[in-house]
Amino acid sequence: MSIKQELELKTKRTCLYDRHVKLGATIVEFGGFDMPLLYQSSIQQEHKAVREHVGLFDVSHMGEVTVKGKDAERYVQHIFTNDVSGMPTGKILYGMMCYDDGGTVDDLLVYKLGEQDFFLVINAANIDKDWAWMQEHAEGFDIDLQNRSDYYGQIAVQGPESEDVMERVLGLTCSELVFYTCKVIPTPNPSRTGGVGGGSLISRTGYTGEDGFEVYGPHDFIRDCWDKLIAAGVQACGLGCRDTLRFEVGLPLYGDELSETITPIMAGLGMFVKLDKAEFIGKEALARQKAEGPAKKLVGIELFDKAIPRHGYTVLNMAGEPIGEVTTGYHTLSSDKSVCMALVDAAYAQLDTDVQIQIRKKVFPGKVVKKQFYNKSYKK
């Protein structure tokens, strides 16, 4: 067997893989999964569909972990930087899991489904690592901890017309959901789909800067939802525009803007780190870093030229000395500017600071700007 064949065997496929092939998607490996980069249109067209109308994403590669039992809240408090104490049922919080030194294990969403029932959504590339880390830190807690990543499929319906499409095409009532809330819904034909408790889940979060919803459920249910949306003419969207959309509104991607060596404080995500909590893993290191100020900070940079800064390109000061590195960069589709997010020495993180970026053999001037390059349109 060739190396290529061995690698193909190790790559996972979501429950919607055959749909992507049928639609003519360009398939790439991402997070250990074969995923659609784009369909027969273009990244630009898919991006525009989400900004102006509605788009449909397969996000079944994401991981799901359930935490239930008497100590469910205490356990989540222990591993999560945000504060779930007093969190109402149906609420969702964003935050991080961190190592003792403050480095990021992963960023994730925590859903509260009941007093002793939490649903954690983690990044696809980190499922195995996160699961091992969660198990390692579960000792001493009276909980039922389950990795349900293989059971759940997930789609995201994103864009200003998403609420109408969810209700009109899927028949899923969701107008009462506000930003970062969720509800459990009955799964049709639970005996056929093997639905746990006969339920699936709808949430209103989004990773695009637009209003949008996520539907979690058993594979047959998710395939049925996908088919109905495609038949209704909803634009299928791949990972290409998912990245351009999240980048424009300054949302981080693990491995780029967060990592084992990039802490939430460095990434400018301190609002999701609740240092007034009694304890959580990494608290001491993060409190110290916040008090002293991080050595590096994540910033936005706008170039004065049309050249495109890419991940890993070197950021220079005006004397030509290296001061950081680009994490994500694009020529934005919504503002027609060459911009990037970059991790730079804190001394150069002030807005309007003049910097340069080395792109191949040339150096292009720019300035530090806000990380958000497009105004978000969430339903509050």
N, C-alpha and C positions, 0 to 999 in steps of 0.2 A: 504494500500500500504506500502511495506517495505521501510526502509531508502535507501537500495540499489536501489530499483526501482525508488524512488524519485530522487536520484542522477543521474541515467541513463537518466531520462527525461530532466534534466538540462544540460546534456552534448551535445554539438553541433557536427554535422558531416559535413565534407566538401562535395563538389559535386562529389568527387572521392571515397567516403567511400566504395561503393559497389565494386569498382575495387580492393581495398585493401583486402577486404574479399575474393573475388574470387581468388586472388593471394596467399591466405593463410597467410596473415600478422598477426603478433602478435599485437593486438590493445591495446593501453594504453591511459589514459587521459593525455592531455597536453594542458595547457592554456585554459581549458574549452572545448576542442574538443577531440573526439575519433580519435586518430592518429596512423599510423603504426610505431611501434618501429623497427621492422625488418621484412623481408619476410622469405621465406622458406630456404634461404641460411644462412647467419650469418652476424653480424655486421662487422666482419673482411673482409668477401668477398665483401660486399657492399662498405666498405671503400676503398679497393684495386681497385675496379672497377672505382671509381671516380679518384683516384690518377693515374691510369694507362690508363684508357680508357674513359668511360662516364657513368654517373648515372643519374637517374630521380627521382625527389622529388616532392611530393605534398606539397605545401606551401600555400594552399588556406585558411589556418587558419589565416594567417596574415591579418591585418586590413588595409584598404585604406580610406583615407579622401581626398576630393578634396577642393581646395581653389581657387575661381575664383572671378574676379571683380576688380574694380579700385584700391582698397587697398590691393590686394592679396600679393604683394611683401612686403609691409610695415607690414602686419600682420605676415607673415612667419618670417620676420626679428625679430619681437617682441618676438616670442615664441621659436625661434631656436637659438642654440649657434653658428652655422656656419654662414657664410656671403653669402647671396643670391643676394646681390646687384651686378648688372652687370653680373649675371650668364647667359650664353647663353642658348637659347632654345635647348633642347635635352641633357642638362647636368644634372648629379645627384650629390648630396652632402650628406655626412653622418654627423650626429651630434646628439645633445641631446635637449630635452626640460627639463628645470630645474625649481625647486621651488625657491622661494625667497632666501632660505638659501643655495642654491647650490646643494641640493640633486636632484637626477635624477628622473624625471617623467617617461621618456622613452628614448631609443635611436631609431633613425629612419632614413629613407632615404627620401630626398626631391627631386622630379623630377620636372624640369621646362618644361612644355609642350607648353607654350606660354607666351606672355608678361603679361597676367593677369590670368594665368592658372598654378596652382601647384598641384602636386599629392604626397601625403604623405603616406608612408608605415610604419605602426606601428606594434608592437608586439602583438600577439594573446591574451596573458593573460592580456594585458593592454588596450584592445579596449574600454571597457566601461569607465574605469578611464580616459584614454586619451581624449576620446570624450567629457566627462563632463568638463575636464580641458580646452580643446580648446574652447568650447562654453563659458565658464566662462570668458575667456580672449579675446573674439571676440567683446566685446562692444566697440563702437566708430569706428569700421572699416567697410567700405563699401565693404562687401564681401558676396559671396554666399558660405557658408560652409556646406558641405554634407558628411555624413558618408556613404560610399559606400561599406562597408565591406561585406555585405550580397550579393551584386551584383557580385563582382569580384571573380573568381577562379584564381589560380596561380600555375604554375609548374616551377621548376628550373631544367635545363639541365646542368650538371656540369662535367668537366673533360677535358683532353687535346683533345679529339675527339668531343667536344660539337659543335664547329662551323660546322664541316662537317655534323653532325647528324641534326642540326637545318635546314640546307639548303637542304640536300639530302632527309631526311625523311619528314620534315614538309613543305618544300618548302618556308621557311621563309628566305629571304636574310638578312644577318646580319654581313657579313664580314667587312662592313664599320664602324661598331660600335667599338669604342675603350673602354677601361676600364672606367666605370662609365658614360656611355652615354646611351641614349634610343631613340626610335622612335615609333610613332603611326602607326599602320598598319590597313588596312580594315579588318573587321570581316566578314568571309563568312556567307551568309544568315542572314544578320542583322535582318530581319523581324522575323526569327525563333528564334534567340537568344536574341532579344530585345536589341541589341547593342546600347549603348549611343553614338550618333554621328556616328554610324556604324564603330567604331574603337576599336581596342585592342592595347596592348602595349608590346614591347620587350625591355629588358634592358640587359646590360652586366656588372653585378656586381659580385655576388657570395658570398657565406658564407662558402666556403670550402678551400680556398687557391689555387684553381685551376681556370683556365679559365672557364667561364660559362655564361649562359643566364637565364633570367626569362621571362615568357610569362604570361601576365595578360589579362583576358577577361571574357566574360559571360560564364556561366557554360557549356553550350552545346559545345562551342568552345574549352574550356579547356579539357572536356572529350574526344572530338575528337582528340585533340593533344596527349593526354595520350595514347589513344588506338593505334594510329599510331606508337608511339615510342615503346610501349610494343610489338606490332606485329613485329617491326623491330629488336627485340632482345635487346633493351636497358635495363640495369639492374635497376629495381625499388629499391629505397633506402629509408630507414626509418629514424626516428628521432635519432636512436642509432648512426649510422655512421655520421649523420649530426653534432652531438655533438662532436664526436671524431675528425672529420675533422676540424671544426672551432677551437677547442681547440688547436690542434697541431700548428696552425698558429697564436695563441694568440688573436683570436677575442673574444670579450666579449659576454656574454649572460645576458640579463636583469634578475635580481633576484639572480645572482651569482656574476658577476664582476661589475655590476651597480645596484643601488637601490635607494630608498628614502634616505638612509643614506650613500651611496657611491657616491661621486661626480665624474664628469669626470676628475678632477685634481687628485684625489686619484687613479683613475683607469689608470692614465698615458695617458689620451686622450685629453690632453691640446691643441694639434694641431687642434682639431675640435671645440675649444672654442675661438672665435675671440673677444678678449677683446678690440680691436681697433674699434669695432662697436659702434655706438652712444648709443645704449641701447638694452638690451634684458633681459627677466626675469631671475634673478639669477646672473646678471653680477657683482654686487657689492660684493656679497659673494664669488664668484669664483675668482675675482681679488684679494681680500684680502687673500684667501687661497693660491693662486699662489705666492703672494709676501712673505707671511710668511712661506710657505711650509706646506703641509698637515701633520697632525699628523700620518696618516697611508698611506701606498702606496701599490699598487698591484705589486707583483713580481712573477717571476717564481722560482720554487724550484726543484732541481733534487736530488732524494734520491740515496744513494750508495747501496741500497738493492732493491730487487724485490717487496717489499711490496707496496701496492697501496694506496696512500692518497686519501681520498674522501671528498666531500663537508662537511664542518662543523668540520673536525678534527682540533685539536689544534696544532698550531705551537709554539715551545719553543725555547728559546735561549740555549746556551750550559750550562747554570747554571740551566736549567730545569724550567725557569720561562715562563709563557704564554706571547707571543708577537703578536699573531695573529691567523688567522683561514684560512683553505683551502677553496677556492671558487669552484674550479673544479680540479679533479685529475684523471689520467689514467696511465696505463702502455701503452705507445704510440705504435701504430701499425706500424708506419713508422720508428721509431728509436730504438725500443726495450729498452726503459728506463722508469723508474717510475718517473713521473714528475707531477707537479701541478702548478696552479696559486693560490696565497694566498694573503690576505690583512694583512700586518704586520706593526708594529710600524716603523716609518720612519727611526729610528736609525739603523735598521737591513735590510734596503733595498738595500744596496750597493752590487754590483756583487761580488761573491765569499765569501760572509759572511756565516760562518758556522751556521747552525740551526738544529733543530730536529723537528720531527712530531710524535705526540702521535697517534698511530694506535692501537685501542683497549687497551690492557694492556701493550703494548711494545712501546719503543721509538726508532725511526730510524733516524740516522744522514743523513744530506744532506747539500746542499749549494745553495745560491741564484744565479740564472742564468737568462738569458734573457727569456721573456715570450713567444717568438716565438720558437717553438720546431721543426719546419719544414719550409723550404724555400717556399715562395709563388710562384705560377706560373701563375700570371695574364697576360693578354695581355695589354700592356701599350699603 
